Amino acid sequence: MKPLPVKPGLWLFLILLVFLLLAPCGSSPAGEDTSPPEALFRVSRIRPDVRFRLSDFGEVLEFETDSALIRTTQRRAELLAEAGAEITRVFAPTSLSAPPVPSRVISKSGAEEPVIREILNLVDRDGLEEIMGDLTGENLVTIGGVERRILTRNSYQTEGIAWATGYAYERLEGLGLEVAYHEYEYNGNSWRNVVAEQPGSVNPEQIYIICAHIDNLPTGPVAPGADDNASGSTAVLAAAGILSDYSFEYTVRYLLFTGEEQGLIGSYYYVQDVLAAGDFIAGALNFDMIAYDGDSDGAMEIYSGTTGASNLLGDLFLDTIEVYGLALDPVY
């Protein structure tokens, strides 16, 4: 996807990853390792120079071309993440079961819908650049009545991540949405996600999620993380800014997760809590690294999992690219 498309319409649904998200999808210093050595991590997107020394990071239990399952400590797993790999903490299976998939997830007409074209025309390049600049430290922002500069959004950087989540909270609250922090404890740290809700007018019990992770790497005091993942966070906040002026049949929930770089931690704990509460999550759109296009070819990837309802969302995204003439070349 182009960094900031010339046509505002290119940010229609602001999606790179498409998921039915019902699975993982104050603090101690980053160098302190208190996790048990028997923790399991799925590691993918492993660089060649790291691939052949995985055993230096822990016990390799499974290995494929570009992914592995290793038993190691939280800190060593995070060192892999800092080396460019993607890590996912493998948690014990939950005894909770997901709600049934709704019989009608989406409908497609095969032709332009006037309201969607209207929404497309409301996407504003300057607005996107403003949010991106706020999240990456380019701009001064006011949080809690005080001017700040967000230089890092790393989950271990207590001040930086507090400012980033506070910024998102206040921006969403300013749209008139119901906003809350979803707080959780992990590895001796108290972290929080940001949740905003736009109730549906007909079937509010069915919830669609628009989400991204707001945290980033590395663990140092300066980490702008423009593509990974200020881009996805910008998409969530920009979508909320536009869609909150519309009324929808279903509830829309806007989510920004922390702890993603440590193994999808924030989203894991959030999913456990919404399952325990009995929330009916009908589907989700997850944005990750959607701004950088190194060779300007418009290529992008859509991941939609394996369930029927999730594939319907992926198919809808492909149809949207075609019907509205978006300058994207999707790999599904």
Stockholm file with secondary structure:
# STOCKHOLM 1.0

chainA/1-332         MKPLPVKPGLWLFLILLVFLLLAPCGSSPAGEDTSPPEALFRVSRIRPDVRFRLSDFGEVLEFETDSALIRTTQRRAELLAEAGAEITRVFAPTSLSAPPVPSRVISKSGAEEPVIREILNLVDRDGLEEIMGDLTGENLVTIGGVERRILTRNSYQTEGIAWATGYAYERLEGLGLEVAYHEYEYNGNSWRNVVAEQPGSVNPEQIYIICAHIDNLPTGPVAPGADDNASGSTAVLAAAGILSDYSFEYTVRYLLFTGEEQGLIGSYYYVQDVLAAGDFIAGALNFDMIAYDGDSDGAMEIYSGTTGASNLLGDLFLDTIEVYGLALDPVY
#=GR chainA/1-332 SS CCSSCSSGGGGSSCCSEEECCSSCCCCCCTTCCCSCTTCEEEEESCCHHHHTTGGGTSEEEEECSSEEEEECCHHHHHHHHHTTCEEEEECCCCSCCCCCCCSCCCCCCSSCCHHHHHHHHHCCHHHHHHHHHHHTTSSCEEETTEEECCCBCCTTCHHHHHHHHHHHHHHHHTTTCEEEEEEEEETTEEEEEEEEEECCSSEEEEEEEEEEECCCSCSSSCBCCIIIIIIHHHHHHHHHHHHTTSCCSEEEEEEEESCCTTTSHHHHHHHHHHHHHTCEEEEEEEECSCSCCTTCCCEEECCCCSSHHHHHHHHHHHHHHHHTTCSCEEEC
#=GC SS_cons         CCSSCSSGGGGSSCCSEEECCSSCCCCCCTTCCCSCTTCEEEEESCCHHHHTTGGGTSEEEEECSSEEEEECCHHHHHHHHHTTCEEEEECCCCSCCCCCCCSCCCCCCSSCCHHHHHHHHHCCHHHHHHHHHHHTTSSCEEETTEEECCCBCCTTCHHHHHHHHHHHHHHHHTTTCEEEEEEEEETTEEEEEEEEEECCSSEEEEEEEEEEECCCSCSSSCBCCIIIIIIHHHHHHHHHHHHTTSCCSEEEEEEEESCCTTTSHHHHHHHHHHHHHTCEEEEEEEECSCSCCTTCCCEEECCCCSSHHHHHHHHHHHHHHHHTTCSCEEEC
//
